[in-house]
């Protein structure tokens, strides 16, 4: 008999303590130096939001495709996506610090540096009331979808039958396009508008593809850790990890394709309003981060994940997933911080505080939601088929 509460208690305790301490330090950093502290906070927030949003996307994609092999670890996806609830509350420091983050908040200064009045035209979209209304809409919508899928799944534990499975599939299939659109708009609002004179129609794809890669890496680590902790009724098969590894490999390639597409289109167009964003991130100290992303976010995972045997070894696949998470944070840092430090990265203790603070609270919340129910969807009619899934 699985006892999820006892097994997950250390994660709830230590995650909550680390999260509370990290958040307190992050807020202290904001009070001491509002601009630097808020940029650290935004970087950490974008990183963890991408993981939770990616978990929701994967959950809905697996539902919509009627995948049965993934049923056994679906509760982990549901708990991970439920972290969107605390993330909605953790947006508050960003909402209160808009003036320190976004230059479009200062219309008088923006007008002086905007002789063509492009920013004045965009003020109808980039203004504090509309910005906050959109943010509230995104966050409430995402959290509601994640919560609804989790509640239907846990209700199925007691009543069984295929009706709630069909309901989850219908919601997931219909919501996926909405998730793609709102995720793109959120990337435009919260990251791309840090430089409001720059725009890229590919940027939303870049952000979402990175979120899918990072979240799949996090899912692999969660599945492996849950199996080690005995949270599954029986050991998973190598084919489960093989499938997860194939998804990770596919979206590593997709992220690289989108990254190269964005770079190539901006470089070929050679437009003065688009080039500065790329130039800033390919010169000086930021060029080293760009090389790290090319090698660590694509080249190394691509070469390693080509191996079928590697993808079927949980420990090896978990190590690669951990590496990808580290490099994915570097990607979030590369997107946000050059706006503040154009010359080179300048790490500060507030970066770590925000990363640990937001992440610790999200992990603790996800563990609480996971421990409040059976750790596998015992009422799903396809659970037995998932446990015995085998494919060469």
C-alpha positions in Angstrom: 0.0 0.0 0.0 1.4 3.4 -1.0 1.6 6.0 1.7 2.2 9.2 -0.2 1.9 11.6 2.7 4.7 10.0 4.7 6.9 9.6 1.7 6.4 13.2 0.5 6.6 14.8 3.9 10.4 15.6 3.6 9.8 17.3 0.3 7.0 19.4 1.7 8.9 20.3 4.8 12.3 21.1 3.2 10.8 22.6 0.1 8.6 24.8 2.1 11.4 25.9 4.4 13.8 26.6 1.5 11.0 28.4 -0.4 10.1 30.6 2.6 13.7 31.5 3.3 14.5 32.1 -0.3 11.4 34.2 -0.9 12.2 36.3 2.2 15.8 36.9 0.9 14.4 37.7 -2.6 12.0 40.3 -1.1 14.9 41.7 1.0 16.9 42.0 -2.2 14.1 43.8 -3.9 13.8 46.3 -1.0 17.6 46.9 -1.0 17.9 47.3 -4.7 14.5 47.2 -6.4 15.6 47.0 -10.0 18.3 44.3 -9.5 16.1 42.4 -7.1 13.1 42.4 -9.5 15.2 41.3 -12.4 16.4 38.3 -10.4 12.8 37.6 -9.3 11.5 37.8 -12.9 14.3 35.4 -14.1 13.4 32.8 -11.4 9.7 33.3 -12.1 10.0 32.8 -15.8 12.0 29.6 -15.2 9.5 28.0 -12.8 6.5 29.2 -14.7 7.8 27.6 -17.9 8.1 24.2 -16.1 4.6 24.4 -14.7 3.1 25.6 -17.9 5.0 22.9 -19.8 3.7 20.2 -17.4 0.1 21.4 -18.2 0.9 21.3 -21.9 2.3 17.8 -21.7 -0.7 16.6 -19.5 -3.2 18.0 -22.0 -1.2 16.7 -25.0 -1.2 13.2 -23.6 -4.9 13.3 -22.9 -5.7 14.7 -26.3 -3.7 12.0 -28.0 -5.4 9.3 -25.9 -2.0 8.1 -24.8 -2.3 5.1 -22.4 1.3 4.4 -21.7 1.6 7.5 -19.6 -1.4 6.9 -17.3 0.8 5.5 -14.5 2.7 8.7 -13.9 -0.1 11.1 -14.9 -0.7 12.2 -11.3 2.8 13.6 -11.2 2.0 15.8 -14.2 -1.3 16.9 -12.6 0.5 17.8 -9.4 3.3 19.7 -11.3 0.7 21.6 -13.3 -1.1 22.5 -10.0 2.0 24.7 -9.1 0.4 27.3 -11.4 -1.9 28.1 -8.4 0.9 29.5 -6.2 2.6 31.0 -9.2 -0.4 33.1 -9.7 0.1 34.5 -6.2 3.8 34.8 -6.7 3.3 37.2 -9.6 2.5 39.9 -7.1 6.1 41.3 -6.7 6.3 41.7 -10.5 2.9 43.4 -10.6 4.1 45.9 -7.9 7.4 46.5 -9.5 6.4 47.2 -13.1 8.2 50.6 -13.1 11.5 49.0 -12.2 11.3 46.3 -14.9 9.6 47.6 -18.0 10.8 50.8 -19.7 7.4 51.3 -21.4 6.0 52.3 -17.9 7.9 55.6 -18.3 6.3 57.2 -21.3 8.2 60.5 -21.1 11.6 58.8 -21.2 10.5 56.3 -23.9 9.2 59.2 -26.1 12.6 60.9 -26.0 14.3 57.8 -27.3 11.6 57.0 -29.8 11.7 59.6 -32.7 9.5 57.4 -34.9 6.8 57.2 -32.2 6.6 53.4 -32.4 6.4 53.1 -28.6 3.7 55.7 -28.5 1.6 53.7 -30.8 2.2 50.5 -28.7 1.0 52.3 -25.5 -2.5 51.2 -26.3 -1.3 47.6 -25.5 1.7 48.3 -23.2 0.1 50.1 -20.3 -0.1 49.0 -16.7 -3.9 48.4 -16.4 -4.2 46.3 -19.5 -0.9 44.5 -18.7 -2.1 43.5 -15.3 -5.6 42.5 -16.6 -3.9 40.2 -19.2 -1.6 38.7 -16.6 -4.6 38.0 -14.3 -6.5 36.4 -17.2 -3.5 34.2 -18.2 -2.8 33.0 -14.6 -6.4 32.4 -13.6 -7.1 30.5 -16.8 -4.0 28.3 -16.5 -4.6 27.6 -12.8 -8.3 26.8 -13.4 -7.5 24.3 -16.2 -4.8 22.5 -14.1 -7.1 22.4 -11.1 -10.0 21.1 -13.1 -8.0 18.2 -14.6 -6.6 17.3 -11.2 -10.1 17.3 -9.6 -11.6 15.2 -12.3 -8.7 12.7 -12.1 -8.9 12.3 -8.3 -12.7 12.0 -8.5 -12.3 9.2 -10.9 -10.2 7.4 -8.2 -13.4 6.7 -6.3 -16.1 6.3 -9.0 -14.0 4.8 -11.8 -15.3 4.4 -15.3 -14.4 6.1 -18.6 -16.7 9.1 -18.4 -14.2 11.4 -16.6 -11.5 10.2 -18.9 -13.5 11.4 -21.9 -14.2 14.7 -20.1 -10.5 15.2 -19.5 -9.6 14.4 -23.1 -12.3 16.9 -24.4 -11.0 19.7 -22.1 -7.4 19.0 -23.0 -8.0 18.9 -26.8 -10.0 22.2 -26.7 -7.7 24.0 -24.3 -4.3 23.2 -26.0 -4.7 26.0 -28.7 -5.8 28.4 -25.9 -2.7 27.4 -23.9 -0.5 28.1 -26.9 -1.9 31.5 -27.6 -1.9 32.7 -24.0 1.6 31.3 -23.4 2.8 33.3 -26.5 1.1 36.5 -25.3 2.6 36.0 -21.8 6.1 35.6 -23.3 5.5 38.8 -25.3 4.3 40.7 -22.2 6.7 39.5 -19.5 9.9 39.0 -21.4 9.9 40.5 -24.9 8.5 43.8 -23.7 11.6 44.3 -21.5 12.8 45.9 -24.7 9.6 47.4 -26.2 11.3 48.7 -29.3 12.1 45.1 -30.4 9.7 42.4 -31.6 9.8 38.9 -33.0 6.8 36.9 -34.1 8.9 33.7 -33.3 9.7 34.7 -29.7 6.6 33.0 -28.3 7.5 29.7 -30.0 11.0 30.1 -28.6 9.7 30.6 -25.1 7.2 27.7 -25.3 9.6 25.3 -26.9 12.1 25.9 -24.1 9.3 25.4 -21.5 8.4 22.1 -23.1 12.1 20.9 -23.0 12.6 22.1 -19.4 9.3 20.6 -18.2 10.0 17.2 -19.9 13.4 17.2 -18.2 11.6 17.9 -14.9 9.0 15.2 -15.5 11.8 12.6 -16.1 13.4 13.6 -12.8 10.1 13.5 -11.0 9.2 10.0 -12.5 12.6 8.6 -11.6 12.5 10.0 -8.1 9.0 8.8 -7.5 9.9 5.3 -8.6 12.9 5.3 -6.3 10.6 6.5 -3.4 8.2 3.6 -4.1 5.3 5.9 -5.2 4.3 3.6 -8.0 2.5 0.2 -7.4 5.2 -1.6 -9.3 8.4 -0.6 -11.1 8.2 1.2 -14.4 9.4 -0.5 -17.5 12.3 0.6 -19.6 9.8 1.5 -22.4 8.3 4.2 -20.2 11.7 5.9 -19.9 12.4 5.3 -23.5 9.2 7.2 -24.5 10.0 10.0 -22.2 13.5 10.2 -23.6 12.2 10.3 -27.2 9.9 13.2 -26.3 12.8 15.0 -24.7 15.0 14.4 -27.7 12.3 15.6 -30.1 11.8 18.9 -28.4 15.5 19.5 -27.9 15.6 19.5 -31.7 12.5 21.6 -32.0 13.9 24.2 -29.6 17.1 24.4 -31.6 15.1 24.8 -34.8 13.1 27.7 -33.4 16.2 29.3 -31.9 18.0 29.1 -35.2 15.0 30.3 -37.2 14.6 33.4 -35.0 18.3 34.2 -35.2 18.5 33.6 -39.0 15.4 35.7 -39.8 16.6 38.7 -37.7 20.1 38.5 -39.1 19.0 38.2 -42.8 16.5 41.0 -42.4 19.2 43.3 -40.9 16.6 45.8 -39.6 17.9 48.4 -37.1 15.0 47.8 -34.7 15.6 44.0 -34.6 19.4 43.5 -34.7 20.2 45.1 -31.3 18.5 42.2 -29.4 20.6 39.6 -31.1 23.8 41.6 -31.1 23.5 42.2 -27.3 23.4 38.4 -26.7 26.1 37.4 -29.1 28.8 39.9 -28.0 30.9 40.4 -24.8 30.2 38.1 -21.9 26.8 37.1 -23.1 28.3 35.4 -26.1 29.7 32.7 -23.7 26.1 32.1 -22.5 25.0 31.8 -26.1 27.7 29.2 -26.8 26.7 27.3 -23.6 23.1 27.2 -24.9 24.2 25.9 -28.3 26.3 23.2 -26.9 24.5 22.4 -23.6 20.9 22.9 -24.7 21.2 21.2 -28.1 24.5 19.6 -29.2 25.2 17.5 -26.1 21.6 16.3 -25.5 21.2 15.7 -29.2 24.3 13.4 -29.4 23.6 11.6 -26.1 19.8 11.1 -26.6 20.4 9.6 -30.1 21.3 6.3 -28.2 18.4 4.0 -27.7 20.1 2.3 -24.8 20.8 5.6 -23.0 17.1 6.5 -23.1 16.2 3.2 -21.5 18.5 3.7 -18.5 16.6 5.8 -15.8 19.7 7.0 -13.9 21.5 8.1 -17.1 18.4 9.7 -18.5 17.8 11.5 -15.2 21.4 12.9 -15.2 20.8 14.3 -18.7 17.5 15.8 -17.6 19.2 17.5 -14.6 21.8 19.0 -16.9 19.1 20.3 -19.3 17.3 22.0 -16.3 20.5 23.8 -15.4 21.1 25.0 -19.0 17.4 25.9 -19.3 17.8 28.3 -16.3 20.8 29.8 -18.2 18.4 30.3 -21.1 16.0 32.2 -18.9 18.8 34.3 -17.6 20.0 35.0 -21.1 16.5 36.2 -22.1 16.0 38.6 -19.1 19.3 39.8 -17.7 21.0 41.5 -20.8 18.4 44.2 -20.5 20.0 45.2 -17.2 23.6 44.3 -17.9 24.4 44.7 -21.6 28.1 43.9 -21.3 28.2 40.6 -19.4 26.4 38.5 -16.8 26.8 39.8 -13.3 25.4 37.1 -11.0 24.2 38.1 -7.5 22.9 36.3 -4.5 19.4 37.5 -5.3 19.4 35.3 -8.4 19.8 32.2 -6.2 17.3 33.5 -3.6 14.6 34.0 -6.2 15.3 30.6 -7.8 15.1 28.7 -4.5 12.3 30.8 -3.1 9.9 30.4 -6.0 10.9 26.8 -6.7 10.8 25.6 -3.1 7.2 26.9 -2.6 6.1 25.4 -6.0 7.7 22.0 -5.2 6.2 22.0 -1.7 2.7 22.8 -3.0 2.9 20.2 -5.8 4.0 17.6 -3.2 1.0 18.5 -1.0 -1.4 18.0 -3.9 0.3 14.8 -4.8 0.2 13.4 -1.3 -3.4 14.2 -0.8 -4.5 11.5 -3.2 -3.3 8.2 -4.6 -0.1 8.7 -6.4 -1.4 7.0 -9.5 -4.9 7.4 -11.1 -6.3 4.2 -9.6 -9.7 4.8 -11.2 -8.5 5.2 -14.7 -9.6 2.2 -16.9 -6.3 2.2 -18.7 -4.0 2.0 -15.6 -3.3 -1.7 -15.9 -2.5 -1.3 -19.6 -0.1 1.5 -18.7 1.7 -0.6 -16.1 2.2 -3.4 -18.5 3.2 -1.2 -21.4 5.9 -2.8 -23.6 7.2 -1.8 -27.0 10.5 -2.7 -28.6 
